[in-house]
Amino acid sequence: MGSGPKQRRRTPLIVFCSQTGNTRRVVETMAEPLNAEVAAIDQLKDHQLRGRPLIGLGSGVYWLRLARPVVDLAARLPAASRVFIFSTSAWGPNWGPFYQSDLAKKLDQRGIEIVDRWHGLGQDHNPLFKWMGISRGRPSEADLRRAREFARGLKPRL
Ligand SMILES: Cc1cc2nc3c(=O)[nH]c(=O)nc-3n(C[C@H](O)[C@H](O)[C@H](O)COP(=O)(O)O)c2cc1C
């Protein structure tokens, strides 16, 4: 996907952190209908953030919170950014708003619009809990379909 200034005006960017691959699968699924460029947070260069019609920002949940570099990025987004946020976690399919609250608060403090949010389950591969098989098989095909539908729903917002 091109990354010159002209392409950026049309191309959304999705920035993510995924320690064990679940969120990466969700991101790749969301990127398709949006024709989005995708960047892992540790590969991201700040100039990639400029001139985007929409930026997705999310991660897996690690010890009750989103990855710190993802939350911290809120402070460096261009002022007029429009953002959607997303996460995957092993426990609590309805805990998305709680896990996302730090990031949402930081965006809100900067007056950055959150156009929508997504949360889904992802199998816990943490060595400490792996044996419990929490959220085994997630994200499932149905989860990924939901992610694709979510992304399709964002297209009119570009
Ligand atoms: C180090 C670590 C800590 C985790 N802590 C939590 C947690 O506090 N709450 C939760 O619901 N899931 C927790 N999980 C599960 C992950 O949030 C879940 O598997 C998520 O899908 C991981 O995303 P990723 O595969 O993109 O890294 C943890 C996983 C790891 C590896």
The ligand as an ORCA input file, in Angstrom:
! r2SCAN-3c Opt
* xyz 0 1
  C       1.030    -11.654     29.510
  C      -0.445    -11.790     29.280
  C      -1.341    -11.192     30.158
  C      -2.724    -11.302     29.948
  N      -3.594    -10.669     30.788
  C      -4.939    -10.704     30.532
  C      -5.871    -10.000     31.351
  O      -5.512     -9.309     32.288
  N      -7.197    -10.089     31.048
  C      -7.653    -10.833     29.982
  O      -8.849    -10.875     29.747
  N      -6.791    -11.501     29.175
  C      -5.455    -11.449     29.432
  N      -4.567    -12.115     28.616
  C      -5.091    -12.794     27.428
  C      -4.974    -11.908     26.205
  O      -5.556    -10.650     26.431
  C      -5.674    -12.529     25.004
  O      -5.207    -13.823     24.755
  C      -5.464    -11.637     23.800
  O      -6.231    -12.119     22.725
  C      -3.992    -11.586     23.425
  O      -3.845    -10.832     22.276
  P      -2.601    -11.076     21.308
  O      -2.633    -12.543     20.914
  O      -2.869    -10.172     20.183
  O      -1.387    -10.751     22.079
  C      -3.205    -12.021     28.827
  C      -2.288    -12.649     27.954
  C      -0.930    -12.529     28.160
  C       0.023    -13.176     27.188
*
